[in-house]
Structures are given as structure tokens and as C-alpha cells.
Amino acid sequence: QVQLVESGGGLVQAGGSLRLSCDASGRTFSSIAMGWFRRAPGKEREFVAAISWSGSSTYYADPVKGRFTISRDNAKNTVYLQMNSLKPEDTAVYYCNGGGLYSGTYGYKPSGVYWGQGTQVTVSS
């Protein structure tokens, strides 16, 4: 079993940066793929980025390519999302997910079980 806790959200001006963290409990963290998702007000949840269990492969949604970087530290049971050049349209609650199906070609299908509680990111114009 894996429990996930996000942190690092906040209010930032457009063009700024934030780094989100997702701390995981459970001994299986280092063997599972991880993903970040977001939900903006009035919109469906959307995929942001994912990383393989080893960290050797990553996959990004088109709107964040070149601006966001996902990484992980398996020794610390933590996955990160570095967000640069933030835009007002990045405003959303960001969630991490663990144990989904990862493909470096097709992306990431989230597990229905392992979700964090979310962290709010607000980007002002």
C-alpha cells in the first residue's frame, strides 16, 4: 500500500517557478511508476507528467513540455514536479498518483487507488 502527500503549491506570478513534492509511504514506491495530474476550476482532471519506476523515462503532456520537469528520488520516496515559466492557465489543484501503467510512448494511465490529497497552484497574471 502507498500513501501520497503533496506539498509545495502556492501563489506565484506568471513567469515564476514552483517545485511540487509528493512524499510516499510504503515499501513499494521504488518499484512503481508515478504521475502528476491537475484539475482546474470547472475542468476535467488532466494528465501533466509521469516517470518510470527507475526514473530513466519520463513523459509530458504537450502544454507543459519544455517548462515542467518530473523527477524522483527513490531513496527519499519522493517524486518532484519542477514547474518553470508558469502561466495563469497552469492554475489548478495538482495531484500525484502512484502505481499506474506507464509507457514512454503512450503516457500514463493512473491507478484508481493511490492518489494524494492535492496541492493548490495559483498563477497570477
DSSP file (Angstrom, degrees, kcal/mol; ACC not computed):
  #  RESIDUE AA STRUCTURE BP1 BP2  ACC     N-H-->O    O-->H-N    N-H-->O    O-->H-N    TCO  KAPPA ALPHA  PHI   PSI    X-CA   Y-CA   Z-CA
    1    1 A Q              0   0    0      0, 0.0     2,-0.4     0, 0.0    27,-0.3   0.000 360.0 360.0 360.0 144.0    0.0    0.0    0.0
    2    2 A V        -     0   0    0     24,-0.1     2,-0.4    25,-0.1    24,-0.2  -0.988 360.0-163.5-128.0 130.7    1.2    3.5   -0.8
    3    3 A Q  E     -A   25   0A   0     22,-1.0    22,-2.2    -2,-0.4     2,-0.4  -0.946  13.1-157.1-112.1 137.6    0.1    6.8    0.8
    4    4 A L  E     -A   24   0A   0    111,-0.4     2,-0.4    -2,-0.4   113,-0.4  -0.929  12.2-175.8-121.9 135.5    0.9   10.0   -1.0
    5    5 A V  E     -A   23   0A   0     18,-2.0    18,-2.7    -2,-0.4     2,-0.2  -0.973  12.4-155.7-132.5 117.3    1.1   13.6    0.3
    6    6 A E  E     +A   22   0A   0     -2,-0.4     2,-0.3    16,-0.2    16,-0.2  -0.577  19.3 163.0 -89.2 153.9    1.7   16.6   -2.0
    7    7 A S  E     +A   21   0A   0     14,-2.1    14,-2.6    -2,-0.2   112,-0.1  -0.962  38.4  71.8-155.7 169.5    3.3   19.8   -1.0
    8    8 A G        +     0   0    0     -2,-0.3    11,-0.3     1,-0.3    14,-0.0   0.375  60.3 133.9 103.2  -3.9    4.9   22.9   -2.5
    9    9 A G        +     0   0    0     12,-0.1     2,-0.3     9,-0.1    -1,-0.3  -0.177  21.8 122.7 -71.6 172.7    1.9   24.6   -4.0
   10   10 A G  E     -d  121   0B   0    110,-0.8   112,-2.8   109,-0.1     2,-0.5  -0.988  59.3 -52.1 165.7-167.0    1.3   28.3   -3.6
   11   11 A L  E     +d  122   0B   0     -2,-0.3     2,-0.3   110,-0.2   112,-0.2  -0.883  53.6 164.7-104.3 130.0    0.7   31.6   -5.3
   12   12 A V  E     -d  123   0B   0    110,-2.6   112,-2.4    -2,-0.5     2,-0.1  -0.986  35.2-110.7-143.9 150.8    3.2   32.8   -7.9
   13   13 A Q  E >   -d  124   0B   0     -2,-0.3     3,-2.3   110,-0.2    73,-0.2  -0.462  51.0 -82.2 -78.4 154.6    3.3   35.4  -10.6
   14   14 A A  T 3  S+     0   0    0    110,-2.5    73,-0.2     1,-0.3    -1,-0.1  -0.292 120.1  30.4 -54.8 137.4    3.3   34.4  -14.3
   15   15 A G  T 3  S+     0   0    0     71,-3.1    70,-0.6     1,-0.3    -1,-0.3   0.248  99.7 114.7  92.8 -11.6    6.8   33.5  -15.4
   16   16 A G    <   -     0   0    0     -3,-2.3    70,-2.3    70,-0.2     2,-0.3  -0.079  57.9-122.5 -83.2-174.3    7.7   32.3  -12.0
   17   17 A S        +     0   0    0     67,-0.2     2,-0.3    68,-0.2    67,-0.2  -0.929  20.8 179.5-133.1 153.1    8.6   28.8  -10.7
   18   18 A L  E     - B   0  83A   0     65,-2.1    65,-3.4    -2,-0.3     2,-0.5  -0.978  16.8-146.1-144.2 152.9    7.4   26.3   -8.1
   19   19 A R  E     - B   0  82A   0    -11,-0.3     2,-0.3    -2,-0.3    63,-0.2  -0.973  14.9-159.2-123.0 119.0    8.6   22.8   -7.2
   20   20 A L  E     - B   0  81A   0     61,-2.6    61,-2.2    -2,-0.5     2,-0.4  -0.683   5.2-159.4 -91.5 147.3    6.0   20.4   -6.0
   21   21 A S  E     -AB   7  80A   0    -14,-2.6   -14,-2.1    -2,-0.3     2,-0.4  -0.949   9.2-162.7-124.5 148.4    6.8   17.3   -4.0
   22   22 A C  E     -AB   6  79A   0     57,-2.2    57,-1.9    -2,-0.4     2,-0.4  -0.933  12.2-160.0-130.6 107.8    4.9   14.1   -3.5
   23   23 A D  E     -AB   5  78A   0    -18,-2.7   -18,-2.0    -2,-0.4     2,-0.4  -0.750  10.4-160.7 -91.6 131.3    6.1   12.1   -0.4
   24   24 A A  E     -A    4   0A   0     53,-3.0     2,-0.3    -2,-0.4   -20,-0.2  -0.892   9.4-157.5-116.2 140.9    5.2    8.5   -0.4
   25   25 A S  E     +A    3   0A   0    -22,-2.2   -22,-1.0    -2,-0.4     3,-0.1  -0.811  52.4  70.1-106.0 156.0    5.0    5.9    2.3
   26   26 A G  S >  S-     0   0    0     -2,-0.3     3,-1.1   -24,-0.2   -24,-0.1  -0.003  79.1-104.3 111.1 141.9    5.2    2.2    1.7
   27   27 A R  T 3  S+     0   0    0      1,-0.2     3,-0.3   -26,-0.1    -1,-0.1   0.579 109.4  67.3 -77.5  -8.8    8.0   -0.1    0.6
   28   28 A T  T >   +     0   0    0    -27,-0.3     3,-1.9     1,-0.2     4,-0.3   0.471  68.4 100.3 -90.8   0.2    6.8   -0.4   -3.0
   29   29 A F  G X  S+     0   0    0     -3,-1.1     3,-1.7     1,-0.3    -1,-0.2   0.891  77.8  54.7 -54.0 -45.9    7.5    3.2   -4.0
   30   30 A S  G 3  S+     0   0    0     -3,-0.3    -1,-0.3     1,-0.3    -2,-0.1   0.582 108.0  51.0 -68.9  -7.6   10.7    2.4   -5.8
   31   31 A S  G <  S+     0   0    0     -3,-1.9     2,-0.4     2,-0.1    -1,-0.3   0.340  98.8  77.2-109.6   5.7    9.1   -0.2   -8.0
   32   32 A I  S <  S-     0   0    0     -3,-1.7     2,-0.1    -4,-0.3    69,-0.1  -0.893  75.6-118.6-121.6 148.2    6.1    1.8   -9.3
   33   33 A A        -     0   0    0     67,-0.5    66,-2.5    -2,-0.4    67,-0.5  -0.442  31.2-151.6 -73.1 155.4    5.6    4.5  -11.9
   34   34 A M  E     -FE  51  98B   0     17,-2.2    17,-2.7    64,-0.2     2,-0.3  -0.946  11.6-171.5-131.5 151.0    4.4    7.9  -10.7
   35   35 A G  E     -FE  50  97B   0     62,-2.6    62,-2.7    -2,-0.3     2,-0.4  -0.968  16.2-140.2-140.9 157.9    2.4   10.6  -12.3
   36   36 A W  E     +FE  49  96B   0     13,-3.3    12,-2.6    -2,-0.3    13,-1.5  -0.952  23.6 175.6-115.4 138.8    1.2   14.2  -11.8
   37   37 A F  E     -FE  47  95B   0     58,-3.0    58,-2.7    -2,-0.4     2,-0.3  -0.859  10.2-156.7-131.0 167.1   -2.3   15.4  -12.7
   38   38 A R  E     -FE  46  94B   0      8,-2.4     8,-3.2    -2,-0.3     2,-0.4  -0.993   8.0-157.5-146.3 155.5   -4.1   18.6  -12.3
   39   39 A R  E     -FE  45  93B   0     54,-2.1    54,-2.3    -2,-0.3     6,-0.2  -0.952  11.7-160.2-135.4 115.5   -7.7   19.9  -12.2
   40   40 A A    >   -     0   0    0      4,-0.5     3,-2.3    -2,-0.4    52,-0.2  -0.562  44.2 -76.0 -87.3 156.8   -8.5   23.5  -12.9
   41   41 A P  T 3  S+     0   0    0      0, 0.0    -1,-0.1     0, 0.0     3,-0.1  -0.286 118.1   3.9 -55.1 128.1  -11.8   25.0  -11.7
   42   42 A G  T 3  S+     0   0    0      1,-0.2     2,-0.3    -3,-0.1    -2,-0.0   0.558 114.0 102.5  76.4   7.4  -14.7   23.8  -13.9
   43   43 A K  S <  S-     0   0    0     -3,-2.3    -1,-0.2     1,-0.1     2,-0.1  -0.783  74.6 -99.8-122.2 165.4  -12.5   21.5  -15.9
   44   44 A E        -     0   0    0     -2,-0.3    -4,-0.5     1,-0.1     2,-0.1  -0.404  49.7 -90.9 -74.8 156.3  -11.8   17.8  -16.1
   45   45 A R  E     -F   39   0B   0     -6,-0.2     2,-0.4    -2,-0.1    -6,-0.2  -0.462  50.5-162.6 -62.9 138.8   -8.7   16.3  -14.5
   46   46 A E  E     -F   38   0B   0     -8,-3.2    -8,-2.4    -2,-0.1     2,-0.2  -0.956  19.9-108.8-131.5 150.8   -5.8   16.3  -16.9
   47   47 A F  E     +F   37   0B   0     -2,-0.4   -10,-0.2   -10,-0.2     3,-0.1  -0.468  32.8 171.9 -72.1 142.0   -2.5   14.5  -17.2
   48   48 A V  E     -     0   0B   0    -12,-2.6    13,-2.6     1,-0.4     2,-0.3   0.729  56.4 -27.3-115.3 -56.2    0.6   16.5  -16.6
   49   49 A A  E     -FG  36  60B   0    -13,-1.5   -13,-3.3    11,-0.2    -1,-0.4  -0.988  49.1-162.6-162.0 157.7    3.7   14.3  -16.4
   50   50 A A  E     -FG  35  59B   0      9,-2.3     9,-2.1    -2,-0.3     2,-0.4  -0.976   3.4-158.1-146.9 160.0    4.8   10.8  -15.5
   51   51 A I  E     -FG  34  58B   0    -17,-2.7   -17,-2.2    -2,-0.3     7,-0.2  -0.998  23.2-114.8-142.2 142.4    8.0    9.0  -14.7
   52   52 A S    >   -     0   0    0      5,-2.6     3,-0.5    -2,-0.4   -20,-0.1  -0.159  39.9 -98.7 -69.6 170.3    9.0    5.3  -14.8
   53   53 A W  T 3  S+     0   0    0      1,-0.2   -21,-0.2   -22,-0.2    -1,-0.1   0.841 124.6  42.0 -62.4 -33.1    9.9    3.4  -11.6
   54   54 A S  T 3  S-     0   0    0    -23,-0.1    -1,-0.2     3,-0.0    20,-0.1   0.659 107.6-122.2 -87.5 -15.7   13.6    3.8  -12.2
   55   55 A G  S <  S+     0   0    0     -3,-0.5    -2,-0.1     2,-0.2    17,-0.1   0.458  82.3 114.7  87.4   0.9   13.4    7.5  -13.2
   56   56 A S  S    S+     0   0    0      1,-0.1     2,-0.4    -5,-0.0    -3,-0.0   0.641  72.5  45.4 -80.9 -13.9   15.0    6.7  -16.6
   57   57 A S        -     0   0    0      2,-0.0    -5,-2.6    -5,-0.0     2,-0.3  -0.991  63.4-179.9-134.8 137.9   12.0    7.6  -18.6
   58   58 A T  E     -G   51   0B   0     -2,-0.4     2,-0.3    -7,-0.2    -7,-0.2  -0.919   8.3-163.0-133.6 160.3    9.6   10.5  -18.5
   59   59 A Y  E     -G   50   0B   0     -9,-2.1    -9,-2.3    -2,-0.3     2,-0.3  -0.996   9.1-166.0-146.3 138.2    6.5   11.6  -20.4
   60   60 A Y  E     -G   49   0B   0     -2,-0.3   -11,-0.2   -11,-0.2     2,-0.2  -0.930  24.4-115.6-129.7 148.7    4.8   15.0  -20.6
   61   61 A A    >>  -     0   0    0    -13,-2.6     3,-1.6    -2,-0.3     4,-0.9  -0.533  38.5-113.2 -72.4 148.5    1.6   16.5  -21.7
   62   62 A D  G >4 S+     0   0    0      1,-0.3     3,-0.8     2,-0.2    -1,-0.1   0.860 111.2  60.8 -55.4 -40.7    2.0   18.9  -24.6
   63   63 A P  G 34 S+     0   0    0      0, 0.0    -1,-0.3     0, 0.0   -15,-0.1   0.718 113.8  35.9 -63.6 -17.6    1.0   22.0  -22.6
   64   64 A V  G X> S+     0   0    0     -3,-1.6     4,-2.3   -16,-0.2     3,-2.3   0.474  82.7 126.7-114.1  -3.8    3.9   21.6  -20.2
   65   65 A K  T << S+     0   0    0     -4,-0.9     4,-0.1    -3,-0.8   -16,-0.0  -0.302  81.7  14.1 -58.6 134.0    6.7   20.2  -22.4
   66   66 A G  T 34 S+     0   0    0      2,-0.4    -1,-0.3     1,-0.1     3,-0.1   0.293 126.4  59.9  85.0 -10.9    9.8   22.3  -22.0
   67   67 A R  T <4 S+     0   0    0     -3,-2.3    17,-2.0     1,-0.2     2,-0.3   0.702  97.7  52.4-115.6 -35.6    8.5   24.1  -18.9
   68   68 A F  E  <  -C   83   0A   0     -4,-2.3    -2,-0.4    15,-0.2     2,-0.4  -0.794  59.9-165.7-108.0 147.7    7.9   21.3  -16.4
   69   69 A T  E     -C   82   0A   0     13,-2.5    13,-3.1    -2,-0.3     2,-0.4  -0.987   5.0-157.5-134.2 125.2   10.3   18.5  -15.2
   70   70 A I  E     +C   81   0A   0     -2,-0.4     2,-0.3    11,-0.2    11,-0.2  -0.813  23.3 158.6 -98.7 141.2    9.3   15.4  -13.3
   71   71 A S  E     -C   80   0A   0      9,-1.7     9,-3.1    -2,-0.4     2,-0.3  -0.940  20.7-150.4-150.5 170.3   12.0   13.6  -11.3
   72   72 A R  E     -C   79   0A   0     -2,-0.3     2,-0.5     7,-0.3     7,-0.2  -0.993  12.3-154.8-147.6 154.1   12.1   11.2   -8.4
   73   73 A D  E >>> -C   78   0A   0      5,-3.0     5,-1.9    -2,-0.3     3,-0.9  -0.906  10.0-172.2-127.2 100.2   14.4   10.2   -5.5
   74   74 A N  T 345S+     0   0    0     -2,-0.5     3,-0.2     1,-0.3   -44,-0.2   0.763  84.4  61.3 -69.0 -23.6   13.7    6.6   -4.6
   75   75 A A  T 345S+     0   0    0      1,-0.2    -1,-0.3    -3,-0.1   -45,-0.0   0.801 113.8  36.3 -69.6 -27.3   15.9    6.8   -1.6
   76   76 A K  T <45S-     0   0    0     -3,-0.9   -52,-0.2     2,-0.2    -1,-0.2   0.391 106.1-125.9-103.7   0.6   13.6    9.5   -0.2
   77   77 A N  T  <5 +     0   0    0     -4,-0.6   -53,-3.0    -3,-0.2     2,-0.4   0.912  68.0 129.8  55.4  44.0   10.4    8.0   -1.5
   78   78 A T  E   < -BC  23  73A   0     -5,-1.9    -5,-3.0   -55,-0.2     2,-0.4  -0.982  45.0-163.0-135.3 140.2    9.7   11.3   -3.2
   79   79 A V  E     -BC  22  72A   0    -57,-1.9   -57,-2.2    -2,-0.4     2,-0.3  -0.957  18.3-156.9-118.2 143.7    8.6   12.5   -6.7
   80   80 A Y  E     -BC  21  71A   0     -9,-3.1    -9,-1.7    -2,-0.4     2,-0.4  -0.812  15.8-159.0-120.1 155.7    9.0   16.1   -7.8
   81   81 A L  E     -BC  20  70A   0    -61,-2.2   -61,-2.6    -2,-0.3     2,-0.6  -0.880  11.6-162.2-133.8 104.3    7.5   18.4  -10.3
   82   82 A Q  E     -BC  19  69A   0    -13,-3.1   -13,-2.5    -2,-0.4     2,-0.6  -0.765  10.4-165.9 -84.8 121.6    9.6   21.4  -11.2
   83   83 A M  E     +BC  18  68A   0    -65,-3.4   -65,-2.1    -2,-0.6     2,-0.3  -0.939  11.1 173.5-117.7 115.5    7.4   24.0  -12.8
   84   84 A N        +     0   0    0    -17,-2.0   -67,-0.2    -2,-0.6   -68,-0.2  -0.744  59.6  23.6-115.1 164.2    9.1   26.9  -14.7
   85   85 A S  S    S-     0   0    0    -70,-0.6    -1,-0.2    -2,-0.3   -68,-0.2   0.903  84.8-160.3  49.6  48.2    7.7   29.7  -16.8
   86   86 A L        -     0   0    0    -70,-2.3   -71,-3.1    -3,-0.2   -70,-0.2  -0.253   7.9-158.6 -65.6 146.5    4.3   29.3  -15.2
   87   87 A K    >   -     0   0    0    -73,-0.2     3,-2.3   -72,-0.1     4,-0.3  -0.844  31.9-109.9-121.1 156.8    1.2   30.7  -16.9
   88   88 A P  G >  S+     0   0    0      0, 0.0     3,-1.8     0, 0.0    35,-0.4   0.841 117.5  63.7 -55.7 -31.6   -2.2   31.6  -15.5
   89   89 A E  G 3  S+     0   0    0      1,-0.3   -49,-0.0   -49,-0.0    -3,-0.0   0.563  88.6  69.4 -73.0  -5.1   -3.6   28.6  -17.3
   90   90 A D  G <  S+     0   0    0     -3,-2.3    -1,-0.3     2,-0.0     2,-0.2   0.527  70.6 121.2 -83.1  -6.4   -1.4   26.4  -15.1
   91   91 A T    <   +     0   0    0     -3,-1.8     2,-0.3    -4,-0.3    31,-0.2  -0.405  41.0 106.4 -60.9 124.4   -3.6   27.3  -12.1
   92   92 A A  E    S- H   0 121B   0     29,-2.0    29,-2.8    -2,-0.2     2,-0.6  -0.970  75.9 -81.3-178.0 170.0   -5.1   24.1  -10.7
   93   93 A V  E     -EH  39 120B   0    -54,-2.3   -54,-2.1    -2,-0.3     2,-0.4  -0.879  48.4-146.5 -89.6 128.1   -5.0   21.6   -7.9
   94   94 A Y  E     -EH  38 119B   0     25,-3.0    25,-1.9    -2,-0.6     2,-0.4  -0.830  16.8-173.0-103.7 133.8   -2.1   19.3   -8.6
   95   95 A Y  E     -E   37   0B   0    -58,-2.7   -58,-3.0    -2,-0.4     2,-0.3  -0.932  14.3-143.4-124.3 144.5   -2.3   15.6   -7.6
   96   96 A C  E     -E   36   0B   0     -2,-0.4    20,-1.9   -60,-0.2     2,-0.4  -0.827  15.6-165.1-104.4 153.6    0.2   12.8   -7.6
   97   97 A N  E     -EI  35 115B   0    -62,-2.7   -62,-2.6    -2,-0.3     2,-0.4  -0.982   1.9-157.5-136.0 143.5   -0.7    9.3   -8.5
   98   98 A G  E     +EI  34 114B   0     16,-1.9    16,-0.5    -2,-0.4    15,-0.2  -0.930  62.4  22.2-127.0 149.1    1.2    6.1   -8.0
   99   99 A G  S    S+     0   0    0    -66,-2.5   -65,-0.1    -2,-0.4    -1,-0.1   0.639  78.2 141.1  82.0  14.7    1.2    2.6   -9.4
  100  100 A G        -     0   0    0    -67,-0.5     2,-0.6    11,-0.1   -67,-0.5  -0.117  62.1 -83.1 -79.1-176.6   -0.4    3.4  -12.8
  101  101 A L  E     -J  109   0C   0      8,-2.4     8,-2.7   -69,-0.1     2,-0.4  -0.806  49.2-163.0 -92.3 120.2    0.5    1.9  -16.2
  102  102 A Y  E     +J  108   0C   0     -2,-0.6     2,-0.4     6,-0.2     6,-0.2  -0.860  16.6 171.9-111.8 137.8    3.5    3.8  -17.7
  103  103 A S  E  >  -J  107   0C   0      4,-3.1     4,-2.3    -2,-0.4    -2,-0.0  -0.984  29.2-146.8-138.8 130.3    4.7    3.8  -21.3
  104  104 A G  T  4 S+     0   0    0     -2,-0.4   -46,-0.1     1,-0.2     4,-0.1   0.679 104.5  41.1 -66.5 -15.6    7.4    6.1  -22.6
  105  105 A T  T  4 S+     0   0    0      2,-0.1    -1,-0.2   -46,-0.1    -3,-0.0   0.824 127.2  25.6 -96.9 -41.3    5.4    6.1  -25.9
  106  106 A Y  T  4 S-     0   0    0      1,-0.3     2,-0.4   -47,-0.0    -2,-0.2   0.573  99.9-128.4-108.1 -12.3    1.8    6.4  -24.8
  107  107 A G  E  <  -J  103   0C   0     -4,-2.3    -4,-3.1   -49,-0.1     2,-0.4  -0.831  41.1 -38.0 108.8-139.0    2.0    8.0  -21.5
  108  108 A Y  E     -J  102   0C   0     -2,-0.4    -6,-0.2    -6,-0.2   -61,-0.0  -0.991  30.4-159.4-143.7 127.3    0.5    7.1  -18.2
  109  109 A K  E     -J  101   0C   0     -8,-2.7    -8,-2.4    -2,-0.4    -2,-0.0  -0.937  34.0-128.1-103.7 118.6   -2.8    5.6  -17.1
  110  110 A P        -     0   0    0      0, 0.0     2,-0.2     0, 0.0   -11,-0.1  -0.243  13.9-116.3 -69.9 151.7   -3.4    6.3  -13.4
  111  111 A S        -     0   0    0      3,-0.2   -11,-0.1   -13,-0.2   -13,-0.1  -0.543  17.6-134.8 -74.9 152.3   -4.2    3.8  -10.8
  112  112 A G  S    S+     0   0    0     -2,-0.2     3,-0.1   -13,-0.1    -1,-0.1   0.487  95.5  48.7 -85.3  -1.9   -7.6    4.3   -9.2
  113  113 A V  S    S+     0   0    0    -15,-0.2     2,-1.2     1,-0.2    -1,-0.1   0.872  92.8  63.5-107.0 -49.2   -6.3    3.7   -5.8
  114  114 A Y  E     +I   98   0B   0    -16,-0.5   -16,-1.9  -111,-0.1     2,-0.4  -0.667  61.7 142.2 -97.6  92.7   -3.2    5.8   -5.0
  115  115 A W  E     -I   97   0B   0     -2,-1.2  -111,-0.4   -18,-0.2   -18,-0.2  -0.946  40.3-133.9-123.7 146.0   -3.9    9.5   -5.1
  116  116 A G        -     0   0    0    -20,-1.9  -111,-0.2    -2,-0.4     3,-0.1  -0.304  31.1-106.8 -83.8-179.6   -2.7   12.3   -2.9
  117  117 A Q        -     0   0    0   -113,-0.4  -112,-0.1     1,-0.2   -22,-0.1   0.624  61.9-116.9 -86.3 -13.5   -5.0   15.0   -1.5
  118  118 A G        -     0   0    0    -22,-0.1     2,-0.4     1,-0.0   -23,-0.2   0.062  15.5-124.2  97.6 153.5   -3.7   17.6   -3.9
  119  119 A T  E     - H   0  94B   0    -25,-1.9   -25,-3.0  -112,-0.1     2,-0.3  -0.999  25.4-120.8-136.9 135.6   -1.9   21.0   -3.6
  120  120 A Q  E     - H   0  93B   0     -2,-0.4  -110,-0.8   -27,-0.2     2,-0.5  -0.579  23.3-171.5 -82.7 131.0   -3.2   24.3   -5.0
  121  121 A V  E     -dH  10  92B   0    -29,-2.8   -29,-2.0    -2,-0.3     2,-0.5  -0.990   4.6-176.4-118.6 124.3   -1.1   26.2   -7.5
  122  122 A T  E     -d   11   0B   0   -112,-2.8  -110,-2.6    -2,-0.5     2,-0.6  -0.983   6.3-167.1-124.8 124.2   -2.3   29.6   -8.4
  123  123 A V  E     -d   12   0B   0     -2,-0.5     2,-0.3   -35,-0.4  -110,-0.2  -0.944  10.5-153.8-114.2 118.8   -0.5   31.7  -11.1
  124  124 A S  E      d   13   0B   0   -112,-2.4  -110,-2.5    -2,-0.6    -2,-0.0  -0.640 360.0 360.0 -92.9 148.5   -1.4   35.4  -11.3
  125  125 A S              0   0    0     -2,-0.3    -1,-0.1  -112,-0.2  -112,-0.1   0.450 360.0 360.0 -90.3 360.0   -1.1   37.4  -14.5
